[in-house]
Amino acid sequence: MKKDFILNNKLNTSAFEDSLKLISESRYILIVTHVSPDADTISSALALSSYFHENKINHKVFNVDLSDVPKRLDFLAHFTKMIQKFPKSYDLIITVDCGARSRLGFEIPENMKVINFDHHKSNDKFGTINLLDINKASTAEIVYDFFKFNGLYISKNAATCLYVGIYEDSLAFTSARCDESTYEKINFLVKCGADASGIASNLLRRDSLAKYRIMPKILESLELHDEGKVASIYAEEIWFKQSGALMHETEEVLDMIFSIAVVKIAVYLRIVNNKVRISLRSKGNIDVSLIASKFNGGGHFNASGCIIETKDLQKAKNIIIKEICEK
C-alpha cells in the first residue's frame, strides 16, 4: 500500500521508521540516481551506500548513464562501485532526488516497492513511501534526517557525502531554504568527520582545462531580454566535441549570468539526446517551476528545468523566452 507522509508540505517523521523497516525486510536494494545526475543525487545515494556497506546490506547504486556522472565527485566513498547495468534481481528501489518517474531513466517494475527521497515541489509521489519535504534545500538533508531520526550511526564517509549534497544543492549555503537546521546539520557532519576544507578543495579546485575552453563560447552566446530582466545562454553540441568538456562541467555558467544584478531569470539551453534541455533560475518571488511545467518539466520555485522536443537551440530559445516574457 502506498504511503504519503506529507502534512502541510512538511515530512511526518514516522516515515523514517517505516522506511528503515522496509529496508531491513529487503534482500537486495537498488539505489537509483536521476538522469543527468548532480551532486545531490550522487552524494545522497553514496551516503546510503556507505551505511549499507558498513552494515552488510546487499545493494547497488545505479545510474542509467555513468558517463554523465560528475567526475569531480570521485573522492566520495564507493563512487567507483556505481553501476549502469541492472542487477539480476532486487526487491526494493530507493530513489534519491528524483522529482518524477521520468527522471529515473527507466520504468519501475510492476509491484516493486519504492522509497522516494526528494525535495522537489514537482514530485509526483511515485513511491510506496514518499519521503518528500519541499522546504529542504537538498535531498541530502532528508537522508540526514533519516539517519538521525532512526538513531543510525553516521560514519566519516557518510558524513562527507551528506555535506557535499547539502553544500552543492544549497548553492554553497546561499539558497533561501537554508535555515538554522541546515547549519546545525553541517556542524554535526563536521563532528562526524566531514572535512570542510578538503571537500571545498575537491569541489572547487580540480577543474579541467576543457571547461575553460568551452566557457567563453557559452558566455559569448549571452543575450538579454525584457530590458535585461531575462538572460539566456546556450551551448552548441560541436563546442563539447571541440573542447572535450563534459556537460556537467558547464552547469556553473548559469550561476554566473544569474549573478548579473539586473537579471531576474536566467536560462541555459543545451542539446541532450537530440532534445533541448533547459535550466531555469530566478530571484525573489518568481516561480520558474510554473514555466517549466508548461513543457512537462518541474523542480523548485527558484530553480527548475524542462525539455523541448527539438534539436534547434534557437527555436527552443524563442519558445521559452516567449513563455517567460508573457508571464
Secondary structure by P-SEA (a helix, b strand, c coil): cccccccccccccaaaaaaaaaaaaccbbbbbbcccccaaaaaaaaaaaaaaaaacccbbbbbccccccccccccccccccccccccccccbbbbccccccccccccccccbbbbbbcccccccccccccccccccccaaaaaaaaaaaacccccaaaaaaaaaaaaaaacccccccccaaaaaaaaaaaaacccaaaaaaaacccccaaaaaaaaaaaaaccccccccbbbbbbcaaaaaaaccccccccaaaaaaaacccccbbbbbbbcccbbbbbbbbcccccaaaaaaaacccccccccccccccccaaaaaaaaaaaaaac
